[in-house]
Amino acid sequence: MKPHRSWKSRQRPGVRQSSGAFAWSTRLLQNHPLRALPLFLVFFTTTLLSQTTTPDGFALPQPNRKFTFPRDHASHPEFRTEWRYLTGHLDSAQGKRFGFQVTFFRQASRDPSNKVTHLHLAHAALLDAASGKFMHEERLNREGWDAFSSSTTLDVRNANWSLKLDEATNRIDLTATVKAEAVLKLDLEAAKPVVIFGKDGVSRKGISESAASHYLTFPRLKAGGSVKIGSNEHAVTGEAWMDHEFSSSQLDEGQAGWDWAAIQLTDGREIMVYRMRRTDGSTDAASTLTWIEKDASLRAVKHDGFTWKPLATWESPHTQATYPNHVRIESEGHLFELRPLVQDQEQGGEITRLPYWEGACDVLDADGQVIGRAFLELAGYAGNLQRYLGGK
């Protein structure tokens, strides 16, 4: 199946809209060698949307933005923070199963002379579900020969990791390694068109009207390629999810962390859901569950229209953080249980020193039948995010 024509379109045919979305970014450890740069990897707006820029001159998301492709698959250097987030589930002909995550971040800062500098952070993780082996890596590079993000099309590189759209075939090539342990090479093809989360193209991220971003997603990509672990190479097929978000934003005041999931059901529908956790233990009113129907139309459910209940927890032997990584989500009479394939899918934050749990899960219905696959992200359980992002 060829990807939707909106990949090449100058307008927005087939692009759907809804409210609510989620993605995230983090900041560097203060004693990193690049600490002299005023880098704040952040993910939520705290400036009123009636303004068009931040005090230091970075763009703020505006309603009714006219998205054009492939341009808007590219970098947006006028915004402070941008990321492309890919997760997926892969199967080999021999019955082996893998989960993967690759995220490319771009972060801008402006010095007193008004010069803008871009740094590129990237995360990669690979799970071998049969053995339980979970591999992960972070890397950071300055923009230049070893890190790059095109401003005209989807073309991102961080050393030997890359994500690139072939405009002739409308396919995306993804290549990543995990230290010296694994190599991931995938060809991705859109099975559904890009969707745009948020009212009038602006995705709210906090209880205040000021927390927002632009958020584009390919909720179902056909994947094919190879996974190599050590000397063993496996031909694989499967499905992936790709987010692309850009903003100039910070964590909203009073937010402590978030629980987020991307769910791909076997019936052809998807669900994006997140629960923002406030420091007093309550759920932020911006929390959202969004249905992506078979025809890619979207329907958002507000925070009081769904429940998120932890069923079990796992304590990390690496960070001593306790993660509620087995959960039940209920909405409108539907029940979805997210059960991790492996308990230890924690990324330790080698550079950021901000650990989080990001893992492949099965999705079960009320009868215990597997009805889909998901990725679950749990952040803010290994330390106060406000401490890292300048809050209290």
N, C-alpha and C positions, 0 to 999 in steps of 0.2 A: 504494500500500500504506500502511495506517495504521501508525503507530509501535506498538511493543509496549505492552500495557496497563500495564506497570510504571511508565510515565511518570505515570500518574494514581493508581496503587494506593497504599493505605496500608500494604501489606505488601510482599512481595518476589516475586510470581509471575514466573517466567521469568528471574529474575536468576541468572546463573551465577557460579561462584567458581573460582579457581585460585590458583597461587602465582606471585609475581614480577610486577613492573611497573616502569614507569619514567616519570618526568617530572622537570622541573628548574626551578629558579629561581635568580636571581643577585642580586648586591648593587650598590649605587650607588657611583659614584666619590666619593671622600672630599671633593673640592672642589665638589660639586654644591651649588646654592643651598639645598637642603634638608638639608645635611650635619649640621645641629644635631640632627636627630632620630636616635635610635639605631636606624637601620634596617639589618637584616641579611637580605637576600633569600637564602634558603637552601633546601636541599631534602632533608636527611637527618637523622633523629633520632639523638641521641647520649645519650639518657637511657633507663634501663631501663624496659621496658614494664610492669613490676610497679608503677611509679609512674603516677599518673593525670595529673599536670601537671609542667611544667618548673619550675625554681626560681623563675622570675618569674611563674608562674601560668597559662601557656598549656596547653591540653589536649594530651595525648599519645594516639595511636591505641590503642584497646583492642579485644581480640578479641570476636567475636560481636556487634558493633554491629548493631542492627536498623535497616537503611536503609529510609526511607520516601520516596515520591516524590509530588509534585514537591519536597517540602521538601529532600531531600538533593541536588537539582540546584542548590540555592541556596547562599548564602554560609554559612560556619561561622566566625563571628568569634571563637569560643573557641579556635581554632587560630591559630598565628602566621602561617602561610604557606598560601596557596591559589592555584591557577591553573586556568584553563580554556584548553586548547590545541587549536586546530583547524588541520588541514592538509587539502589536497585537490587533486584534479586535475580540470580543467574543459576542455570542448571546445566550440567554436562550430560552427554549421551550415556555416560556410565553411572548416572544417578547422583553425582556429587552436587551439593548445593552451596552457593556462595552469596554473601551479602556484601555490598560495597557502598562507600561514601567518598566523594571527592568534592571539595569546596575551594573555589578561588575567590579571594578577597582582594579588593583594591581600596586603599585608604589614603586620602589626601590631607595634607597640612599646609598651612601658609605661614611663611616667616615674616618678620617685620618689614622686609623690603617688598612684600607682596608676591614673592616667588612661591609657586605651588610645587610641592614634592609629593610623589606618589610612591607608596610602598605596597608590596604584594605579599600577602600571607596566604598559605594554602594548607589544607588538611586532606589526608587520604587515609582510608581504612579499608581493610578487607577481612571478611570472616569466612573461614572454612568451617561450615556448620558440622560436618561429620566428625572432625577432630576436635572442634571447639577452639581452634587456634584463631586468635584475633590479633591482627597486625595493624599498627597505625603510625603515622608520621606527620609532623608539622614542618613547614619551611617558610622562611622569610627572605625576600630579596628586594632591593631597590629597583625601580623601573629603569630599564636599560637593556643591555644585551642579554641578561639572564632573567628578565621578567618584563612582560608586555601585555597590553590589552588594547586591541584596535578600537578606534572610535567610529568606524564605518560598518563593521560587520562583527559577527561572533568569531573572535580569534584571540585566545588568551593563552599565555604561556608563563610558567614558573619553573625555570631550569628545564628539566626534561619532562615535566608534566604539561599537557596541552589539551585545549578544548577548542575545536575549530569547525565552523560550518562550511561545507562545500556547497556553494551557491548553485553549481551546475546540477547537482544531484539532490539538493535539499536534505542532505544527511550531515550528521555531526560526528566527528571523530574525537574520541577521548582516549588519552594515554596517560597512565600514572604508574609510578612505582611506589613500593612501600619499603623504605630502607633498602637492604640488599636481599630482602626476603621474597618479594612478589612483584609481578608485572601485570598490569591490567591494560588491555587494548580492546576497545569497543567501537562498533559502528552503531549509531543511534538514528532511528527513523521515527518521526512523529506519527503515532496512531490516532492522536486527537490534536485539534488545533490549540494554539496557545490561548490561555485564558488570562483575564486581567481581574484581579481581586480588588474590591473597594468601590465605594460609591463615587461615580464620576471619575474613575481612574485613580482615586486616592484611597489607599488602604490605611485605616486607623489602627493604631497600635497601643493606645492607652486610654485611660478614663477621660482625659482631657481632649479637647478638639485639636490640640497642637501636636499630638503624637501621630505621625503619618509617614508613608513611603509610597513609591510606585512599585508594584509587585506583579511580575509576569511569571506564568508557570506553564510548562508542558507536563500535564498530569499523567500521561502514559506514552512512553517511548519504547518501541521495539528495539531490543538490544541483541547484538551478535558479536562474537569475537573470541578472545582467548583470555584465560587466567593462568599465569605461570607462578607456581610456588616452588621455590628451590629449582630443581631440575625437571619437575613434572609440569607439563603444559596441558591444559584442558580446553578444548573447544566448547564454547558456552553459548546459550541463548537465554533470553529472559525479557524482563521489563524494567524500565527505569522511570524516574520522576526528576524533573529539572526545574528549579526555581531560579529566578533572576530578579534581584531587588536592588533598588538604589534610593538613597535618601541622604540627609545631612543631619543625623539624628542621635538622640541619646535615650537611655532607659528612662521611662517616665517616673516621676517622683512617687515613692511608695511601693514600687514594684520590686519583688525579691527574686523572681525567676519565672520560669515557664515550663509547661508540659505541652508538647506538640507532636502531632502524628500526621503522616501522609499514608492514606489507606487506599489500596487498589483492590477492588472486589472482583471476583471471578465473573460476575454478571455484567461487567463492562462499565460500572460506575466507580467513582472515586470519592473520597472524603478528605478534606483538609480540616484539621481541628486543632485549636490550641486553647490552653487555659493559662492565663497570666495569673501568677500568684503574687499577692500583695504581702507586705511585711507583717501585717496583722493576721495573716493566715487566710484571708478572704480571697475570693475570685474576682479579678478585675472585670468591670462591666464591658470592656472591649473584647473579652474572650469570645470566640466564635467557632461554630461548626459550619462548614460549607459543603453542600452536596454538588458534585460535578456529574451531571446526568450523561447517559449514553451519547446524546447529541451535543455534548459539551456545554449545555446551558447550566447556569449556576443558580443555586438557591441557598441563601445564608440563614442560619438559625442563631439567634442571639444567645447570650451567656445563660439566660434563664430557661432556655429551651433544650438544654442537654445536661447530662451529669457525667462526671469523670470520677470514677471510684477506684483507688488502688486496691488490688487483690493480694499482692505480696511485694516484699521488698528484698533488695540485695545489698549487702554491705561490702564495699570495695576493700580488698586487702591492700590496695595501693594508696588510697587517699583516706580511708575510713569513712567516706561519705556513704550515706544510705539512700539508695534510689528506689522509688516505687515503680519498678519496671515491668510489672504485670498488672494491667489495668482493664477496667470494664467501662465502656462508653455507651450511654443510652440516650436515645432521642427519638421522639415521635413513634414510640412503640418498637423501635429497632434496638437491638443489643449487639455490641461488638466487643469481643474479648481479645485484647492484644497480649499475646504470650511470646516472650523472647525465645529465639532459637538457642541462645547461649546467654548465661547470666553476665559474664564479664565481657561487656562491649563498651567499656569506659575509655575515653580518650583523655590522657593524663595531662595535656597542656605543657608539652616540653618547652615551648617558647612562651606561651601566654600565661602559664601557671594558673589556668582557669579550667579545671577538669569538668567534663560533662559526659553524660551517658547518651550514646547514639547507636541504636541497635536495630537489627533485622528481627521482625516478629511474624508469627502467623496470626491470622484473624479468624476467630471462631464465632459461630452464632450461638443462640441460646441452647441449642441441642448439642453443642460441643463439636459441630462439624466445621472443618476448615472451609472458609468462604472467601479467602483472600490473603494478601500479604501486605505488610506495613513496615514503615520505619518510624521509630519512636525516639524523640529527643527530650532529655530531661536536663535542665540547666538551673544552676543556683543552689544545688544541694551540697556542693563542696566548698562553699564560702559565700559571703554576702556579695552579690554582684554590684551593689551600690558602692562598695568599697573600691572596686576596680574601676567603676565608671563615674566616679566623682561625687557620688551621693553620700548619704549618711547611713 
